Amino acid sequence: MSDEFIAVATKEITDDIDSIENILKLCTNDIDVFQNASKFQKHTHKIKGLAPMMGKESLGDLSSSLDNIFKKIVNGDNVDGIFNLMQESITHMKKSMNEANYDFSQINEKIIQL
């Protein structure tokens, strides 16, 4: 990939992570996250597609897992603990943008347990 593509993709993903964080700031619990699930899902879906194209496969995998969770919520499922999971996920997503081989195993384990 070209340096220009990487720069544009990095900005887009960073903007999407910031948007997820801003939506989460309006939430105080799982119910609030449920009510905003489609907004979250829009951003996780975009990241899951774009991140692997710029060499951030693990971020894409995390975003894909979150995207699937939000699709379930949009379809009426309740996911206990999604508020706390999103708080942690944002931290991991941000760190991964600055570290080449960021380890997502800790957050992935929590997603599996949901």
C-alpha positions in Angstrom: 0.0 0.0 0.0 1.1 3.5 -0.7 2.2 5.9 2.0 -0.7 8.2 1.0 -3.3 5.3 1.4 -1.8 4.4 4.8 -2.1 8.1 5.9 -5.7 8.4 4.8 -6.7 5.1 6.3 -5.0 5.9 9.6 -6.9 9.2 9.8 -10.2 7.5 8.9 -9.8 4.7 11.5 -8.6 7.2 14.1 -11.7 9.3 13.4 -13.9 6.3 13.7 -12.4 5.3 17.0 -12.9 8.9 18.2 -16.5 8.7 17.1 -17.0 5.5 19.0 -15.5 7.1 22.1 -17.8 10.1 21.7 -20.9 8.0 21.4 -19.8 6.0 24.5 -19.3 9.2 26.4 -23.1 9.8 26.1 -23.7 6.3 27.6 -23.7 5.3 31.2 -24.7 1.7 31.1 -25.5 -1.3 28.8 -29.0 0.0 28.0 -27.6 3.2 26.6 -25.2 1.2 24.5 -28.1 -0.9 23.3 -29.9 2.2 22.2 -26.9 3.4 20.2 -25.9 0.0 18.8 -26.5 1.0 15.2 -24.3 4.1 15.6 -21.5 2.0 17.1 -21.9 -0.7 14.4 -21.5 1.8 11.6 -18.0 2.6 12.9 -17.0 -0.9 13.8 -18.0 -2.1 10.4 -15.9 0.5 8.7 -12.9 -0.3 10.8 -13.2 -4.1 10.3 -12.9 -3.5 6.5 -10.3 -0.8 6.4 -7.8 -1.9 9.2 -6.7 -5.2 7.4 -6.0 -3.2 4.2 -3.4 -1.2 6.1 -1.8 -4.1 7.9 -3.8 -3.8 11.1 -5.3 -7.3 10.9 -5.8 -7.7 14.7 -7.6 -4.4 14.9 -9.8 -5.6 12.0 -10.5 -8.8 13.9 -11.4 -7.0 17.1 -13.7 -4.6 15.1 -15.3 -7.6 13.3 -16.1 -9.2 16.7 -17.6 -5.9 18.0 -19.5 -5.5 14.7 -21.0 -8.9 15.2 -22.0 -8.1 18.8 -23.7 -4.9 17.7 -25.5 -6.6 14.9 -26.9 -9.0 17.5 -27.9 -6.1 19.7 -29.6 -4.3 16.8 -31.5 -7.5 16.2 -32.8 -7.5 19.8 -30.3 -9.5 21.8 -29.0 -8.2 25.1 -25.3 -8.4 25.8 -24.5 -7.9 29.5 -21.3 -6.0 30.0 -21.2 -4.3 26.6 -20.7 -0.9 28.2 -17.5 -2.0 30.1 -16.3 -4.0 27.1 -16.6 -0.9 24.9 -14.7 1.2 27.4 -11.8 -1.3 27.3 -12.0 -1.8 23.6 -11.5 1.8 22.9 -8.4 1.9 24.9 -7.0 -1.2 23.0 -8.0 0.3 19.7 -6.2 3.5 20.3 -3.1 1.8 21.6 -3.1 -0.5 18.5 -2.9 2.5 16.2 0.5 3.5 17.8 2.0 0.0 18.2 2.9 -2.1 15.2 2.2 -5.6 16.7 -0.3 -4.7 19.5 -1.5 -7.7 21.5 -5.3 -7.9 21.6 -5.4 -11.3 23.4 -6.6 -9.7 26.7 -9.7 -8.0 25.1 -10.4 -10.8 22.7 -10.7 -13.2 25.7 -13.3 -10.9 27.3 -15.3 -10.8 24.0 -15.3 -14.6 23.8 -16.7 -14.7 27.4 -19.8 -12.5 26.4 
